[in-house]
Amino acid sequence: MTTLGLIGSGNIGGTLARLAVAAGLDVVLSNSRGPHTLASLVEELGPRARAATPAEAAAAGDWVVVTVPFHAYRQIPAEALAGKVVLDTGNYYPQRDGQIPELDSDQTTTSELVQRHLPESRVVKVFNNIYFKHLAALARPVGAADRSALPIAGDDPAAKAAVTTLLDILGFDTVDAGPLAEGRRFQRDTPAYATLYAKNPDGTSLTPDDPGSPVTAETLRTTLTSVRHHDDTAGD
């Protein structure tokens, strides 16, 4: 597996592209505005990168990252992603995405809705809980004492193994939070979201210039366990 496809090439997508190229992977970038709008990023990344349409990026990727505003998830090319391992970075912001009753009532999660839209793909939730600048700053080689861990959630064990391999290549350890439904443990407004990786967290806020601070797998597991939702309290 040597190619990372990106559907969405903004802050998270661009950061992942840089990490991937630095690690020796090929990258195929795409966005909703067309390949020509990615010329400067492709030039920065060098010969391992090229721009394409979302369907072309989907077809080319051994792993395919979907990093688009959540309200646009139905525009993800399902046919092109059939059989693919899809890494979903999405978060639900009602002020941006509009109210979605299934999410407001905690009946389901963002990634479960993406999986429903991509029935022939294997969706894994990842990269949604870390600020893009921290994603860039905290990548470390295998064995580094200050290596950080990122959570994943997914229903397919082989897909989660493939994503764990990618995270290792990019510079991170992995903590498996369980099936896609458990992605709620590191969604927006949980203790495992964003400020966990901040050096100087201020409640739920995050300053743009915060340099980030490593988070071990043990710390991340403890934090994920502390997040309770309706399934945890059903028998209380």
C-alpha positions as CSV (number, residue, x, y, z in Angstrom):
1,M,0.0,0.0,0.0
2,T,1.7,3.1,-1.2
3,T,-0.9,5.8,-2.2
4,L,-3.1,8.0,-0.1
5,G,-6.1,9.5,-1.8
6,L,-7.7,12.6,-0.4
7,I,-11.2,13.8,-1.0
8,G,-10.9,17.3,0.5
9,S,-7.6,19.1,0.7
10,G,-8.1,21.8,3.3
11,N,-6.3,22.0,6.6
12,I,-6.6,18.4,7.6
13,G,-6.2,17.1,4.1
14,G,-3.2,19.3,3.3
15,T,-1.5,18.3,6.6
16,L,-2.0,14.6,5.9
17,A,-0.7,15.1,2.4
18,R,2.5,16.7,3.8
19,L,3.0,13.9,6.4
20,A,2.4,11.2,3.7
21,V,4.9,12.6,1.2
22,A,7.4,13.0,4.0
23,A,6.9,9.4,4.9
24,G,7.4,8.3,1.3
25,L,3.8,7.8,0.2
26,D,2.3,8.9,-3.1
27,V,-0.6,11.3,-2.7
28,V,-3.6,12.1,-5.0
29,L,-5.4,15.2,-3.9
30,S,-8.9,16.4,-4.8
31,N,-11.5,18.9,-3.7
32,S,-14.9,20.2,-4.8
33,R,-13.4,23.1,-6.9
34,G,-11.3,21.1,-9.3
35,P,-7.7,19.9,-9.7
36,H,-6.5,23.3,-11.0
37,T,-7.1,24.9,-7.6
38,L,-4.6,22.5,-6.0
39,A,-1.7,23.5,-8.2
40,S,0.3,25.4,-5.5
41,L,-0.1,22.5,-3.0
42,V,1.0,19.9,-5.6
43,E,4.0,22.1,-6.4
44,E,4.9,22.3,-2.7
45,L,4.6,18.6,-2.2
46,G,6.7,17.6,-5.2
47,P,6.7,14.7,-7.6
48,R,4.9,12.3,-5.3
49,A,1.7,14.4,-5.4
50,R,-0.8,15.0,-8.1
51,A,-4.3,16.6,-8.3
52,A,-7.4,14.8,-9.6
53,T,-11.1,14.7,-9.3
54,P,-12.7,13.1,-6.1
55,A,-13.6,10.0,-8.1
56,E,-10.0,9.7,-9.4
57,A,-8.5,10.2,-6.0
58,A,-10.9,7.5,-4.6
59,A,-9.9,5.1,-7.3
60,A,-6.1,5.7,-6.9
61,G,-5.9,5.5,-3.1
62,D,-5.0,2.4,-1.1
63,W,-6.4,4.4,1.8
64,V,-8.8,7.3,1.0
65,V,-9.3,10.1,3.4
66,V,-12.7,11.9,3.3
67,T,-12.3,15.3,4.9
68,V,-15.2,17.5,3.9
69,P,-17.7,19.6,5.8
70,F,-20.2,17.1,7.2
71,H,-23.2,18.6,5.3
72,A,-21.5,17.5,2.1
73,Y,-21.1,13.9,2.9
74,R,-23.8,12.8,0.5
75,Q,-21.6,14.2,-2.3
76,I,-18.8,11.7,-1.6
77,P,-18.5,9.4,-4.7
78,A,-19.9,6.1,-3.4
79,E,-19.3,4.1,-6.5
80,A,-15.7,5.1,-6.8
81,L,-15.1,4.1,-3.2
82,A,-16.6,0.6,-3.4
83,G,-14.2,-1.8,-1.7
84,K,-12.0,0.9,-0.3
85,V,-10.8,1.7,3.2
86,V,-12.3,5.1,3.9
87,L,-10.9,7.3,6.6
88,D,-13.6,9.7,7.8
89,T,-12.5,12.9,9.6
90,G,-15.9,14.5,9.8
91,N,-17.4,16.4,12.7
92,Y,-21.0,17.7,13.1
93,Y,-21.4,21.5,13.7
94,P,-25.1,22.3,13.6
95,Q,-24.4,26.0,12.9
96,R,-22.6,25.0,9.7
97,D,-24.2,21.7,8.8
98,G,-27.8,22.4,9.8
99,Q,-29.7,20.5,12.4
100,I,-29.6,16.7,11.9
101,P,-32.2,15.1,14.3
102,E,-30.5,11.6,14.3
103,L,-27.3,13.2,15.6
104,D,-29.0,15.7,17.9
105,S,-30.7,12.8,19.6
106,D,-27.6,10.6,19.7
107,Q,-29.4,7.9,17.7
108,T,-26.3,7.5,15.5
109,T,-23.0,9.1,14.7
110,T,-21.5,11.0,11.8
111,S,-19.4,8.1,10.6
112,E,-22.3,5.7,10.8
113,L,-24.2,8.1,8.4
114,V,-21.1,8.1,6.1
115,Q,-21.0,4.3,6.2
116,R,-24.7,4.2,5.3
117,H,-23.9,6.4,2.3
118,L,-20.9,4.2,1.4
119,P,-22.4,0.7,1.8
120,E,-19.6,-1.0,-0.2
121,S,-16.8,0.8,1.6
122,R,-15.2,0.1,5.0
123,V,-15.3,3.3,7.0
124,V,-13.0,4.1,9.9
125,K,-13.4,7.2,12.0
126,V,-10.0,9.0,12.6
127,F,-8.2,12.4,12.5
128,N,-11.4,14.2,13.6
129,N,-10.3,14.9,17.1
130,I,-7.0,16.7,16.6
131,Y,-6.3,20.3,15.5
132,F,-4.5,20.2,12.1
133,K,-1.5,22.2,13.5
134,H,-1.1,19.6,16.3
135,L,-1.4,16.8,13.7
136,A,1.6,18.3,11.9
137,A,3.6,19.1,15.1
138,L,3.1,15.8,17.0
139,A,4.1,13.2,14.4
140,R,7.1,11.2,15.6
141,P,9.1,8.2,14.4
142,V,8.4,4.7,15.6
143,G,9.8,4.2,19.1
144,A,9.9,7.8,20.0
145,A,9.3,8.4,23.7
146,D,7.0,11.3,23.0
147,R,4.9,9.7,20.3
148,S,1.2,10.5,20.4
149,A,-1.8,8.2,19.9
150,L,-4.9,8.9,17.9
151,P,-8.2,7.1,18.3
152,I,-10.0,5.1,15.6
153,A,-13.4,3.5,15.4
154,G,-14.7,1.1,12.8
155,D,-16.8,-2.0,12.2
156,D,-14.3,-3.9,10.0
157,P,-11.2,-5.3,11.7
158,A,-9.2,-5.5,8.5
159,A,-9.9,-1.9,7.7
160,K,-8.9,-0.8,11.2
161,A,-5.6,-2.8,10.8
162,A,-5.0,-0.9,7.5
163,V,-5.6,2.4,9.2
164,T,-3.3,1.5,12.1
165,T,-0.6,0.8,9.5
166,L,-1.1,4.2,7.9
167,L,-1.0,6.0,11.3
168,D,2.2,4.3,12.1
169,I,3.7,5.4,8.8
170,L,2.5,9.0,9.4
171,G,4.0,9.1,12.9
172,F,1.2,8.1,15.4
173,D,0.2,5.2,17.6
174,T,-3.4,4.0,17.5
175,V,-6.0,3.4,20.2
176,D,-9.0,1.3,18.9
177,A,-12.1,2.8,20.5
178,G,-14.3,0.0,19.1
179,P,-17.1,0.0,16.4
180,L,-18.2,3.0,14.5
181,A,-20.8,3.8,17.1
182,E,-18.0,4.4,19.6
183,G,-16.8,7.3,17.5
184,R,-19.0,9.4,19.7
185,R,-16.3,9.0,22.4
186,F,-14.0,11.3,20.5
187,Q,-16.5,13.6,18.7
188,R,-16.9,17.3,19.2
189,D,-17.4,18.5,22.8
190,T,-15.9,15.4,24.5
191,P,-12.7,15.3,26.6
192,A,-10.9,13.5,23.8
193,Y,-11.6,16.2,21.3
194,A,-8.9,18.8,20.3
195,T,-7.9,20.3,23.6
196,L,-6.5,16.9,24.8
197,Y,-3.5,17.5,22.5
198,A,-3.1,21.2,23.5
199,K,-0.1,22.4,25.6
200,N,-2.1,25.2,27.2
201,P,-5.8,24.2,27.1
202,D,-8.3,26.7,28.2
203,G,-11.5,24.9,28.9
204,T,-12.9,23.9,25.6
205,S,-11.1,26.6,23.6
206,L,-7.9,26.2,21.6
207,T,-5.6,29.0,20.6
208,P,-4.3,28.9,17.0
209,D,-0.7,29.2,18.1
210,D,-0.8,26.4,20.7
211,P,2.2,24.2,20.0
212,G,0.6,21.0,21.0
213,S,1.6,18.4,23.6
214,P,2.0,14.6,23.2
215,V,-0.8,12.3,24.3
216,T,0.2,8.7,25.1
217,A,-2.0,5.7,24.3
218,E,-2.6,5.1,28.0
219,T,-3.8,8.7,28.5
220,L,-6.0,8.5,25.4
221,R,-7.6,5.2,26.6
222,T,-8.4,6.7,30.0
223,T,-9.9,9.7,28.4
224,L,-12.1,7.7,26.0
225,T,-13.3,5.5,28.8
226,S,-14.4,8.6,30.8
227,V,-16.8,9.6,28.0
228,R,-20.3,8.3,28.9
229,H,-23.3,8.2,26.5
230,H,-26.7,6.8,26.6
231,D,-25.6,3.1,26.2
232,D,-23.4,3.5,29.3
233,T,-26.2,4.8,31.4
234,A,-29.0,2.5,30.2
235,G,-28.7,0.3,33.2
236,D,-28.0,3.0,35.8
